Amino acid sequence: MDREWRNKNEAVRLGEECSYSMKEKLVGT
């Protein structure tokens, strides 16, 4: 159970980083 939660947390963190970089790209152009 702990591992599942950690994987979920990791996926959320990666998703946030991805959306953040996408916003930066939109601002850059």
Buried (B, 14 or more C-beta within 10 A) or exposed (E): EEEEEEEEEEEEEEEEEEEEEEEEEEEEE
